[in-house]
Amino acid sequence: MAMKNLLKEDNIKKALDLFKAADSFDHKKFFDVVGLKALSAENVKLVFQALDVDASGFIEEEELKFVLKGFSADGRDLTDKETKAFLAAADKDGDGKIGIDEFEALVHE
């Protein structure tokens, strides 16, 4: 499912533009600007499924690095520092990956 079916294209562009610079990514602000926080839990889970490229049921560290590209092909790769910080914020059970419930909780925290 394309992100544009769930989120406004203008919001996606605004959010990506805010975090063009390396090491500037802030997941809370990104989720807010892109419009994820305003989505229902069900729709946030659809976004998760779109970001879970290998359909494993988890967003692993390698997938997380490319999370902005999941919103638009123009998105940049996250730096290693940003990827690790994002993973640490979301991975509440310490298994090294983000489950669907962890993602939904992070978006709506």
Biopython code that builds the backbone (N, CA, C, O; Angstrom):
import numpy as np
from Bio.PDB.StructureBuilder import StructureBuilder

atoms = [
    (1, "MET", "N", (0.841, -1.187, 0.000)),
    (1, "MET", "CA", (0.000, 0.000, 0.000)),
    (1, "MET", "C", (0.880, 1.243, 0.000)),
    (1, "MET", "O", (1.825, 1.351, 0.782)),
    (2, "ALA", "N", (0.564, 2.155, -0.868)),
    (2, "ALA", "CA", (1.328, 3.397, -0.973)),
    (2, "ALA", "C", (0.994, 4.321, 0.197)),
    (2, "ALA", "O", (-0.157, 4.416, 0.623)),
    (3, "MET", "N", (2.009, 4.990, 0.698)),
    (3, "MET", "CA", (1.814, 5.923, 1.811)),
    (3, "MET", "C", (0.827, 7.028, 1.429)),
    (3, "MET", "O", (0.113, 7.555, 2.283)),
    (4, "LYS", "N", (0.795, 7.372, 0.143)),
    (4, "LYS", "CA", (-0.072, 8.463, -0.307)),
    (4, "LYS", "C", (-1.545, 8.116, -0.158)),
    (4, "LYS", "O", (-2.397, 9.003, -0.208)),
    (5, "ASN", "N", (-1.856, 6.835, 0.025)),
    (5, "ASN", "CA", (-3.243, 6.433, 0.278)),
    (5, "ASN", "C", (-3.644, 6.724, 1.727)),
    (5, "ASN", "O", (-4.829, 6.853, 2.035)),
    (6, "LEU", "N", (-2.654, 6.825, 2.606)),
    (6, "LEU", "CA", (-2.911, 7.032, 4.035)),
    (6, "LEU", "C", (-2.545, 8.437, 4.513)),
    (6, "LEU", "O", (-3.156, 8.964, 5.443)),
    (7, "LEU", "N", (-1.549, 9.033, 3.874)),
    (7, "LEU", "CA", (-1.013, 10.324, 4.310)),
    (7, "LEU", "C", (-1.053, 11.319, 3.158)),
    (7, "LEU", "O", (-1.007, 10.929, 1.991)),
    (8, "LYS", "N", (-1.139, 12.598, 3.486)),
    (8, "LYS", "CA", (-1.163, 13.631, 2.447)),
    (8, "LYS", "C", (0.237, 13.819, 1.868)),
    (8, "LYS", "O", (1.226, 13.897, 2.596)),
    (9, "GLU", "N", (0.290, 13.887, 0.544)),
    (9, "GLU", "CA", (1.573, 14.048, -0.136)),
    (9, "GLU", "C", (2.315, 15.295, 0.338)),
    (9, "GLU", "O", (3.536, 15.264, 0.489)),
    (10, "ASP", "N", (1.593, 16.394, 0.575)),
    (10, "ASP", "CA", (2.216, 17.637, 1.058)),
    (10, "ASP", "C", (2.873, 17.429, 2.420)),
    (10, "ASP", "O", (3.965, 17.938, 2.672)),
    (11, "ASN", "N", (2.202, 16.678, 3.298)),
    (11, "ASN", "CA", (2.759, 16.420, 4.628)),
    (11, "ASN", "C", (4.007, 15.541, 4.545)),
    (11, "ASN", "O", (4.969, 15.745, 5.285)),
    (12, "ILE", "N", (3.982, 14.576, 3.649)),
    (12, "ILE", "CA", (5.156, 13.712, 3.468)),
    (12, "ILE", "C", (6.340, 14.569, 3.021)),
    (12, "ILE", "O", (7.441, 14.447, 3.557)),
    (13, "LYS", "N", (6.104, 15.436, 2.038)),
    (13, "LYS", "CA", (7.186, 16.294, 1.528)),
    (13, "LYS", "C", (7.702, 17.227, 2.625)),
    (13, "LYS", "O", (8.912, 17.383, 2.787)),
    (14, "LYS", "N", (6.786, 17.849, 3.381)),
    (14, "LYS", "CA", (7.194, 18.744, 4.479)),
    (14, "LYS", "C", (8.063, 18.010, 5.492)),
    (14, "LYS", "O", (9.104, 18.515, 5.913)),
    (15, "ALA", "N", (7.626, 16.814, 5.879)),
    (15, "ALA", "CA", (8.357, 16.043, 6.889)),
    (15, "ALA", "C", (9.737, 15.643, 6.376)),
    (15, "ALA", "O", (10.719, 15.736, 7.112)),
    (16, "LEU", "N", (9.821, 15.205, 5.135)),
    (16, "LEU", "CA", (11.119, 14.816, 4.577)),
    (16, "LEU", "C", (12.042, 16.024, 4.449)),
    (16, "LEU", "O", (13.241, 15.920, 4.706)),
    (17, "ASP", "N", (11.487, 17.168, 4.054)),
    (17, "ASP", "CA", (12.291, 18.392, 3.925)),
    (17, "ASP", "C", (12.863, 18.841, 5.265)),
    (17, "ASP", "O", (13.981, 19.354, 5.328)),
    (18, "LEU", "N", (12.095, 18.646, 6.334)),
    (18, "LEU", "CA", (12.558, 19.040, 7.675)),
    (18, "LEU", "C", (13.815, 18.294, 8.103)),
    (18, "LEU", "O", (14.642, 18.817, 8.850)),
    (19, "PHE", "N", (13.945, 17.067, 7.617)),
    (19, "PHE", "CA", (15.027, 16.199, 8.093)),
    (19, "PHE", "C", (15.994, 15.809, 6.981)),
    (19, "PHE", "O", (16.526, 14.699, 6.975)),
    (20, "LYS", "N", (16.221, 16.726, 6.039)),
    (20, "LYS", "CA", (17.160, 16.461, 4.931)),
    (20, "LYS", "C", (18.594, 16.307, 5.416)),
    (20, "LYS", "O", (19.356, 15.512, 4.866)),
    (21, "ALA", "N", (18.960, 17.059, 6.436)),
    (21, "ALA", "CA", (20.344, 17.036, 6.921)),
    (21, "ALA", "C", (20.605, 15.766, 7.727)),
    (21, "ALA", "O", (19.756, 15.315, 8.497)),
    (22, "ALA", "N", (21.787, 15.202, 7.538)),
    (22, "ALA", "CA", (22.197, 14.022, 8.301)),
    (22, "ALA", "C", (22.152, 14.332, 9.795)),
    (22, "ALA", "O", (22.478, 15.439, 10.224)),
    (23, "ASP", "N", (21.749, 13.351, 10.567)),
    (23, "ASP", "CA", (21.675, 13.440, 12.037)),
    (23, "ASP", "C", (20.671, 14.474, 12.537)),
    (23, "ASP", "O", (20.792, 14.968, 13.658)),
    (24, "SER", "N", (19.673, 14.804, 11.704)),
    (24, "SER", "CA", (18.631, 15.746, 12.135)),
    (24, "SER", "C", (17.311, 15.049, 12.444)),
    (24, "SER", "O", (16.371, 15.699, 12.900)),
    (25, "PHE", "N", (17.220, 13.739, 12.205)),
    (25, "PHE", "CA", (15.948, 13.020, 12.327)),
    (25, "PHE", "C", (15.463, 12.941, 13.772)),
    (25, "PHE", "O", (16.211, 12.571, 14.677)),
    (26, "ASP", "N", (14.201, 13.295, 13.965)),
    (26, "ASP", "CA", (13.526, 13.211, 15.265)),
    (26, "ASP", "C", (12.199, 12.506, 14.991)),
    (26, "ASP", "O", (11.302, 13.080, 14.375)),
    (27, "HIS", "N", (12.079, 11.262, 15.450)),
    (27, "HIS", "CA", (10.893, 10.475, 15.093)),
    (27, "HIS", "C", (9.593, 11.110, 15.567)),
    (27, "HIS", "O", (8.587, 11.041, 14.861)),
    (28, "LYS", "N", (9.589, 11.729, 16.747)),
    (28, "LYS", "CA", (8.351, 12.334, 17.265)),
    (28, "LYS", "C", (7.871, 13.465, 16.348)),
    (28, "LYS", "O", (6.699, 13.530, 15.977)),
    (29, "LYS", "N", (8.795, 14.340, 15.998)),
    (29, "LYS", "CA", (8.430, 15.461, 15.132)),
    (29, "LYS", "C", (8.059, 14.949, 13.735)),
    (29, "LYS", "O", (7.109, 15.439, 13.124)),
    (30, "PHE", "N", (8.808, 13.968, 13.237)),
    (30, "PHE", "CA", (8.500, 13.408, 11.916)),
    (30, "PHE", "C", (7.089, 12.816, 11.898)),
    (30, "PHE", "O", (6.310, 13.102, 10.989)),
    (31, "PHE", "N", (6.755, 11.992, 12.900)),
    (31, "PHE", "CA", (5.426, 11.367, 12.960)),
    (31, "PHE", "C", (4.317, 12.416, 13.004)),
    (31, "PHE", "O", (3.255, 12.238, 12.408)),
    (32, "ASP", "N", (4.577, 13.506, 13.714)),
    (32, "ASP", "CA", (3.590, 14.580, 13.823)),
    (32, "ASP", "C", (3.411, 15.294, 12.479)),
    (32, "ASP", "O", (2.286, 15.433, 11.999)),
    (33, "VAL", "N", (4.505, 15.744, 11.874)),
    (33, "VAL", "CA", (4.442, 16.517, 10.629)),
    (33, "VAL", "C", (3.896, 15.671, 9.474)),
    (33, "VAL", "O", (3.115, 16.160, 8.658)),
    (34, "VAL", "N", (4.307, 14.413, 9.412)),
    (34, "VAL", "CA", (3.875, 13.561, 8.300)),
    (34, "VAL", "C", (2.396, 13.167, 8.422)),
    (34, "VAL", "O", (1.769, 12.745, 7.450)),
    (35, "GLY", "N", (1.854, 13.316, 9.640)),
    (35, "GLY", "CA", (0.436, 13.027, 9.854)),
    (35, "GLY", "C", (0.153, 11.664, 10.457)),
    (35, "GLY", "O", (-1.006, 11.263, 10.568)),
    (36, "LEU", "N", (1.194, 10.949, 10.846)),
    (36, "LEU", "CA", (1.003, 9.616, 11.444)),
    (36, "LEU", "C", (0.267, 9.681, 12.776)),
    (36, "LEU", "O", (-0.587, 8.839, 13.053)),
    (37, "LYS", "N", (0.590, 10.672, 13.602)),
    (37, "LYS", "CA", (-0.028, 10.778, 14.934)),
    (37, "LYS", "C", (-1.546, 10.920, 14.853)),
    (37, "LYS", "O", (-2.265, 10.523, 15.770)),
    (38, "ALA", "N", (-2.028, 11.496, 13.739)),
    (38, "ALA", "CA", (-3.463, 11.723, 13.580)),
    (38, "ALA", "C", (-4.204, 10.480, 13.060)),
    (38, "ALA", "O", (-5.434, 10.447, 13.045)),
    (39, "LEU", "N", (-3.455, 9.474, 12.639)),
    (39, "LEU", "CA", (-4.087, 8.258, 12.100)),
    (39, "LEU", "C", (-4.592, 7.352, 13.219)),
    (39, "LEU", "O", (-4.088, 7.389, 14.341)),
    (40, "SER", "N", (-5.578, 6.552, 12.898)),
    (40, "SER", "CA", (-6.069, 5.542, 13.845)),
    (40, "SER", "C", (-4.988, 4.469, 14.022)),
    (40, "SER", "O", (-4.087, 4.339, 13.194)),
    (41, "ALA", "N", (-5.091, 3.712, 15.104)),
    (41, "ALA", "CA", (-4.147, 2.613, 15.351)),
    (41, "ALA", "C", (-4.147, 1.648, 14.169)),
    (41, "ALA", "O", (-3.097, 1.135, 13.782)),
    (42, "GLU", "N", (-5.308, 1.407, 13.605)),
    (42, "GLU", "CA", (-5.421, 0.487, 12.469)),
    (42, "GLU", "C", (-4.626, 0.995, 11.263)),
    (42, "GLU", "O", (-3.929, 0.221, 10.606)),
    (43, "ASN", "N", (-4.729, 2.292, 10.973)),
    (43, "ASN", "CA", (-3.993, 2.856, 9.845)),
    (43, "ASN", "C", (-2.497, 2.954, 10.120)),
    (43, "ASN", "O", (-1.694, 2.808, 9.199)),
    (44, "VAL", "N", (-2.111, 3.198, 11.367)),
    (44, "VAL", "CA", (-0.684, 3.194, 11.723)),
    (44, "VAL", "C", (-0.121, 1.800, 11.459)),
    (44, "VAL", "O", (1.010, 1.664, 10.993)),
    (45, "LYS", "N", (-0.894, 0.782, 11.750)),
    (45, "LYS", "CA", (-0.432, -0.587, 11.503)),
    (45, "LYS", "C", (-0.306, -0.868, 10.002)),
    (45, "LYS", "O", (0.541, -1.665, 9.600)),
    (46, "LEU", "N", (-1.130, -0.230, 9.171)),
    (46, "LEU", "CA", (-0.972, -0.357, 7.714)),
    (46, "LEU", "C", (0.335, 0.306, 7.259)),
    (46, "LEU", "O", (1.020, -0.205, 6.374)),
    (47, "VAL", "N", (0.672, 1.442, 7.867)),
    (47, "VAL", "CA", (1.941, 2.105, 7.571)),
    (47, "VAL", "C", (3.089, 1.187, 7.976)),
    (47, "VAL", "O", (4.057, 1.033, 7.231)),
    (48, "PHE", "N", (2.983, 0.577, 9.156)),
    (48, "PHE", "CA", (4.010, -0.365, 9.609)),
    (48, "PHE", "C", (4.220, -1.463, 8.572)),
    (48, "PHE", "O", (5.355, -1.782, 8.217)),
    (49, "GLN", "N", (3.128, -2.034, 8.092)),
    (49, "GLN", "CA", (3.231, -3.124, 7.122)),
    (49, "GLN", "C", (3.925, -2.666, 5.840)),
    (49, "GLN", "O", (4.657, -3.439, 5.222)),
    (50, "ALA", "N", (3.701, -1.414, 5.437)),
    (50, "ALA", "CA", (4.374, -0.881, 4.249)),
    (50, "ALA", "C", (5.874, -0.713, 4.498)),
    (50, "ALA", "O", (6.676, -0.878, 3.580)),
    (51, "LEU", "N", (6.254, -0.388, 5.735)),
    (51, "LEU", "CA", (7.663, -0.189, 6.077)),
    (51, "LEU", "C", (8.390, -1.515, 6.335)),
    (51, "LEU", "O", (9.616, -1.584, 6.247)),
    (52, "ASP", "N", (7.628, -2.557, 6.650)),
    (52, "ASP", "CA", (8.186, -3.895, 6.899)),
    (52, "ASP", "C", (8.418, -4.568, 5.542)),
    (52, "ASP", "O", (7.648, -5.428, 5.114)),
    (53, "VAL", "N", (9.487, -4.157, 4.889)),
    (53, "VAL", "CA", (9.756, -4.531, 3.499)),
    (53, "VAL", "C", (9.797, -6.046, 3.295)),
    (53, "VAL", "O", (9.289, -6.546, 2.291)),
    (54, "ASP", "N", (10.392, -6.777, 4.229)),
    (54, "ASP", "CA", (10.501, -8.230, 4.052)),
    (54, "ASP", "C", (9.301, -8.992, 4.616)),
    (54, "ASP", "O", (9.293, -10.223, 4.623)),
    (55, "ALA", "N", (8.293, -8.263, 5.087)),
    (55, "ALA", "CA", (7.051, -8.853, 5.613)),
    (55, "ALA", "C", (7.299, -9.881, 6.713)),
    (55, "ALA", "O", (6.614, -10.900, 6.799)),
    (56, "SER", "N", (8.297, -9.589, 7.556)),
    (56, "SER", "CA", (8.635, -10.499, 8.657)),
    (56, "SER", "C", (7.771, -10.265, 9.892)),
    (56, "SER", "O", (7.777, -11.069, 10.824)),
    (57, "GLY", "N", (7.022, -9.148, 9.890)),
    (57, "GLY", "CA", (6.255, -8.786, 11.076)),
    (57, "GLY", "C", (7.038, -7.870, 12.003)),
    (57, "GLY", "O", (6.556, -7.490, 13.070)),
    (58, "PHE", "N", (8.247, -7.521, 11.586)),
    (58, "PHE", "CA", (9.120, -6.641, 12.363)),
    (58, "PHE", "C", (9.840, -5.683, 11.427)),
    (58, "PHE", "O", (10.081, -5.994, 10.260)),
    (59, "ILE", "N", (10.179, -4.516, 11.954)),
    (59, "ILE", "CA", (11.086, -3.614, 11.234)),
    (59, "ILE", "C", (12.444, -3.793, 11.912)),
    (59, "ILE", "O", (12.656, -3.374, 13.050)),
    (60, "GLU", "N", (13.346, -4.425, 11.180)),
    (60, "GLU", "CA", (14.685, -4.663, 11.691)),
    (60, "GLU", "C", (15.565, -3.440, 11.445)),
    (60, "GLU", "O", (15.194, -2.537, 10.695)),
    (61, "GLU", "N", (16.728, -3.420, 12.080)),
    (61, "GLU", "CA", (17.625, -2.264, 11.992)),
    (61, "GLU", "C", (17.951, -1.918, 10.539)),
    (61, "GLU", "O", (17.996, -0.741, 10.183)),
    (62, "GLU", "N", (18.178, -2.918, 9.706)),
    (62, "GLU", "CA", (18.520, -2.660, 8.299)),
    (62, "GLU", "C", (17.361, -1.986, 7.558)),
    (62, "GLU", "O", (17.589, -1.103, 6.732)),
    (63, "GLU", "N", (16.122, -2.392, 7.845)),
    (63, "GLU", "CA", (14.953, -1.749, 7.231)),
    (63, "GLU", "C", (14.770, -0.335, 7.780)),
    (63, "GLU", "O", (14.375, 0.574, 7.051)),
    (64, "LEU", "N", (15.057, -0.158, 9.056)),
    (64, "LEU", "CA", (14.879, 1.134, 9.708)),
    (64, "LEU", "C", (15.754, 2.209, 9.071)),
    (64, "LEU", "O", (15.355, 3.369, 8.975)),
    (65, "LYS", "N", (16.938, 1.817, 8.641)),
    (65, "LYS", "CA", (17.861, 2.748, 7.987)),
    (65, "LYS", "C", (17.210, 3.412, 6.765)),
    (65, "LYS", "O", (17.514, 4.559, 6.437)),
    (66, "PHE", "N", (16.315, 2.678, 6.100)),
    (66, "PHE", "CA", (15.682, 3.168, 4.869)),
    (66, "PHE", "C", (14.235, 3.616, 5.088)),
    (66, "PHE", "O", (13.472, 3.744, 4.130)),
    (67, "VAL", "N", (13.862, 3.852, 6.339)),
    (67, "VAL", "CA", (12.467, 4.153, 6.679)),
    (67, "VAL", "C", (11.926, 5.386, 5.944)),
    (67, "VAL", "O", (10.756, 5.403, 5.564)),
    (68, "LEU", "N", (12.745, 6.403, 5.741)),
    (68, "LEU", "CA", (12.255, 7.610, 5.064)),
    (68, "LEU", "C", (11.935, 7.331, 3.598)),
    (68, "LEU", "O", (11.040, 7.954, 3.027)),
    (69, "LYS", "N", (12.661, 6.400, 2.990)),
    (69, "LYS", "CA", (12.370, 5.997, 1.606)),
    (69, "LYS", "C", (11.021, 5.273, 1.534)),
    (69, "LYS", "O", (10.403, 5.217, 0.471)),
    (70, "GLY", "N", (10.570, 4.726, 2.650)),
    (70, "GLY", "CA", (9.261, 4.089, 2.697)),
    (70, "GLY", "C", (8.127, 5.092, 2.529)),
    (70, "GLY", "O", (7.025, 4.738, 2.109)),
    (71, "PHE", "N", (8.409, 6.334, 2.858)),
    (71, "PHE", "CA", (7.408, 7.396, 2.709)),
    (71, "PHE", "C", (7.485, 8.035, 1.331)),
    (71, "PHE", "O", (6.472, 8.472, 0.784)),
    (72, "SER", "N", (8.698, 8.088, 0.769)),
    (72, "SER", "CA", (8.896, 8.662, -0.570)),
    (72, "SER", "C", (10.262, 8.219, -1.083)),
    (72, "SER", "O", (11.221, 8.119, -0.317)),
    (73, "ALA", "N", (10.340, 7.958, -2.373)),
    (73, "ALA", "CA", (11.616, 7.574, -2.985)),
    (73, "ALA", "C", (12.674, 8.661, -2.786)),
    (73, "ALA", "O", (13.873, 8.389, -2.850)),
    (74, "ASP", "N", (12.216, 9.906, -2.542)),
    (74, "ASP", "CA", (13.132, 11.029, -2.323)),
    (74, "ASP", "C", (13.725, 11.052, -0.915)),
    (74, "ASP", "O", (14.639, 11.832, -0.647)),
    (75, "GLY", "N", (13.221, 10.213, -0.017)),
    (75, "GLY", "CA", (13.715, 10.205, 1.356)),
    (75, "GLY", "C", (15.161, 9.751, 1.422)),
    (75, "GLY", "O", (15.596, 8.909, 0.636)),
    (76, "ARG", "N", (15.904, 10.316, 2.368)),
    (76, "ARG", "CA", (17.312, 9.934, 2.520)),
    (76, "ARG", "C", (17.420, 8.726, 3.453)),
    (76, "ARG", "O", (16.467, 8.375, 4.149)),
    (77, "ASP", "N", (18.587, 8.105, 3.453)),
    (77, "ASP", "CA", (18.865, 7.037, 4.410)),
    (77, "ASP", "C", (19.156, 7.673, 5.768)),
    (77, "ASP", "O", (19.766, 8.739, 5.842)),
    (78, "LEU", "N", (18.719, 7.017, 6.833)),
    (78, "LEU", "CA", (19.089, 7.482, 8.164)),
    (78, "LEU", "C", (20.558, 7.139, 8.408)),
    (78, "LEU", "O", (21.063, 6.143, 7.889)),
    (79, "THR", "N", (21.230, 7.959, 9.191)),
    (79, "THR", "CA", (22.604, 7.642, 9.582)),
    (79, "THR", "C", (22.565, 6.497, 10.592)),
    (79, "THR", "O", (21.505, 6.179, 11.132)),
    (80, "ASP", "N", (23.703, 5.887, 10.845)),
    (80, "ASP", "CA", (23.757, 4.815, 11.843)),
    (80, "ASP", "C", (23.317, 5.323, 13.207)),
    (80, "ASP", "O", (22.617, 4.626, 13.941)),
    (81, "LYS", "N", (23.730, 6.543, 13.543)),
    (81, "LYS", "CA", (23.365, 7.155, 14.831)),
    (81, "LYS", "C", (21.838, 7.324, 14.929)),
    (81, "LYS", "O", (21.242, 6.991, 15.953)),
    (82, "GLU", "N", (21.214, 7.837, 13.869)),
    (82, "GLU", "CA", (19.761, 8.036, 13.856)),
    (82, "GLU", "C", (19.027, 6.694, 13.926)),
    (82, "GLU", "O", (18.035, 6.552, 14.642)),
    (83, "THR", "N", (19.531, 5.720, 13.174)),
    (83, "THR", "CA", (18.903, 4.394, 13.149)),
    (83, "THR", "C", (18.923, 3.774, 14.536)),
    (83, "THR", "O", (17.908, 3.251, 14.998)),
    (84, "LYS", "N", (20.066, 3.828, 15.200)),
    (84, "LYS", "CA", (20.190, 3.227, 16.540)),
    (84, "LYS", "C", (19.310, 3.961, 17.564)),
    (84, "LYS", "O", (18.714, 3.325, 18.434)),
    (85, "ALA", "N", (19.226, 5.288, 17.462)),
    (85, "ALA", "CA", (18.385, 6.069, 18.381)),
    (85, "ALA", "C", (16.903, 5.740, 18.164)),
    (85, "ALA", "O", (16.152, 5.594, 19.128)),
    (86, "PHE", "N", (16.490, 5.624, 16.912)),
    (86, "PHE", "CA", (15.106, 5.292, 16.560)),
    (86, "PHE", "C", (14.778, 3.892, 17.091)),
    (86, "PHE", "O", (13.726, 3.679, 17.694)),
    (87, "LEU", "N", (15.676, 2.956, 16.863)),
    (87, "LEU", "CA", (15.464, 1.582, 17.337)),
    (87, "LEU", "C", (15.373, 1.547, 18.858)),
    (87, "LEU", "O", (14.499, 0.878, 19.409)),
    (88, "ALA", "N", (16.255, 2.252, 19.535)),
    (88, "ALA", "CA", (16.251, 2.274, 20.999)),
    (88, "ALA", "C", (14.945, 2.855, 21.542)),
    (88, "ALA", "O", (14.435, 2.390, 22.561)),
    (89, "ALA", "N", (14.405, 3.868, 20.866)),
    (89, "ALA", "CA", (13.159, 4.494, 21.318)),
    (89, "ALA", "C", (11.966, 3.556, 21.174)),
    (89, "ALA", "O", (11.038, 3.595, 21.982)),
    (90, "ALA", "N", (11.992, 2.716, 20.148)),
    (90, "ALA", "CA", (10.828, 1.879, 19.840)),
    (90, "ALA", "C", (10.897, 0.468, 20.409)),
    (90, "ALA", "O", (9.865, -0.115, 20.739)),
    (91, "ASP", "N", (12.091, -0.084, 20.527)),
    (91, "ASP", "CA", (12.267, -1.492, 20.887)),
    (91, "ASP", "C", (12.133, -1.701, 22.394)),
    (91, "ASP", "O", (13.126, -1.799, 23.114)),
    (92, "LYS", "N", (10.898, -1.765, 22.847)),
    (92, "LYS", "CA", (10.633, -1.851, 24.285)),
    (92, "LYS", "C", (10.966, -3.218, 24.880)),
    (92, "LYS", "O", (11.273, -3.311, 26.068)),
    (93, "ASP", "N", (10.909, -4.284, 24.068)),
    (93, "ASP", "CA", (11.196, -5.611, 24.622)),
    (93, "ASP", "C", (12.657, -6.037, 24.440)),
    (93, "ASP", "O", (13.042, -7.129, 24.858)),
    (94, "GLY", "N", (13.468, -5.178, 23.816)),
    (94, "GLY", "CA", (14.900, -5.419, 23.712)),
    (94, "GLY", "C", (15.313, -6.527, 22.761)),
    (94, "GLY", "O", (16.406, -7.077, 22.894)),
    (95, "ASP", "N", (14.447, -6.869, 21.791)),
    (95, "ASP", "CA", (14.799, -7.962, 20.878)),
    (95, "ASP", "C", (15.555, -7.496, 19.638)),
    (95, "ASP", "O", (15.867, -8.304, 18.763)),
    (96, "GLY", "N", (15.853, -6.196, 19.554)),
    (96, "GLY", "CA", (16.643, -5.682, 18.450)),
    (96, "GLY", "C", (15.855, -5.369, 17.199)),
    (96, "GLY", "O", (16.434, -5.124, 16.141)),
    (97, "LYS", "N", (14.531, -5.375, 17.311)),
    (97, "LYS", "CA", (13.675, -5.045, 16.172)),
    (97, "LYS", "C", (12.381, -4.441, 16.686)),
    (97, "LYS", "O", (12.076, -4.523, 17.876)),
    (98, "ILE", "N", (11.621, -3.833, 15.780)),
    (98, "ILE", "CA", (10.394, -3.145, 16.169)),
    (98, "ILE", "C", (9.192, -3.958, 15.699)),
    (98, "ILE", "O", (9.017, -4.197, 14.505)),
    (99, "GLY", "N", (8.379, -4.373, 16.645)),
    (99, "GLY", "CA", (7.145, -5.081, 16.329)),
    (99, "GLY", "C", (6.032, -4.090, 16.029)),
    (99, "GLY", "O", (6.166, -2.892, 16.279)),
    (100, "ILE", "N", (4.949, -4.594, 15.498)),
    (100, "ILE", "CA", (3.834, -3.738, 15.087)),
    (100, "ILE", "C", (3.230, -2.970, 16.269)),
    (100, "ILE", "O", (2.879, -1.799, 16.127)),
    (101, "ASP", "N", (3.107, -3.612, 17.423)),
    (101, "ASP", "CA", (2.554, -2.926, 18.597)),
    (101, "ASP", "C", (3.529, -1.882, 19.145)),
    (101, "ASP", "O", (3.112, -0.823, 19.614)),
    (102, "GLU", "N", (4.834, -2.186, 19.084)),
    (102, "GLU", "CA", (5.843, -1.220, 19.520)),
    (102, "GLU", "C", (5.804, 0.018, 18.621)),
    (102, "GLU", "O", (5.927, 1.144, 19.104)),
    (103, "PHE", "N", (5.633, -0.192, 17.323)),
    (103, "PHE", "CA", (5.573, 0.919, 16.379)),
    (103, "PHE", "C", (4.352, 1.789, 16.643)),
    (103, "PHE", "O", (4.449, 3.014, 16.697)),
    (104, "GLU", "N", (3.217, 1.151, 16.806)),
    (104, "GLU", "CA", (1.974, 1.896, 17.073)),
    (104, "GLU", "C", (2.088, 2.684, 18.371)),
    (104, "GLU", "O", (1.660, 3.836, 18.435)),
    (105, "ALA", "N", (2.659, 2.077, 19.401)),
    (105, "ALA", "CA", (2.845, 2.768, 20.692)),
    (105, "ALA", "C", (3.807, 3.966, 20.538)),
    (105, "ALA", "O", (3.580, 5.021, 21.130)),
    (106, "LEU", "N", (4.860, 3.801, 19.757)),
    (106, "LEU", "CA", (5.815, 4.882, 19.548)),
    (106, "LEU", "C", (5.156, 6.059, 18.821)),
    (106, "LEU", "O", (5.372, 7.217, 19.178)),
    (107, "VAL", "N", (4.357, 5.754, 17.809)),
    (107, "VAL", "CA", (3.685, 6.816, 17.043)),
    (107, "VAL", "C", (2.736, 7.608, 17.946)),
    (107, "VAL", "O", (2.674, 8.834, 17.859)),
    (108, "HIS", "N", (2.011, 6.919, 18.798)),
    (108, "HIS", "CA", (0.987, 7.575, 19.618)),
    (108, "HIS", "C", (1.439, 7.929, 21.040)),
    (108, "HIS", "O", (0.603, 8.234, 21.890)),
    (109, "GLU", "N", (2.743, 7.893, 21.306)),
    (109, "GLU", "CA", (3.201, 8.237, 22.667)),
    (109, "GLU", "C", (3.097, 9.714, 22.937)),
    (109, "GLU", "O", (3.440, 10.168, 24.029)),
]
sb = StructureBuilder()
sb.init_structure("model")
sb.init_model(0)
sb.init_chain("A")
sb.init_seg("    ")
for serial, (resi, resn, name, xyz) in enumerate(atoms, 1):
    if name == "N":
        sb.init_residue(resn, " ", resi, " ")
    sb.init_atom(name, np.array(xyz, "f"), 0.0, 1.0, " ", f" {name:<3s}", serial, name[0])
structure = sb.get_structure()
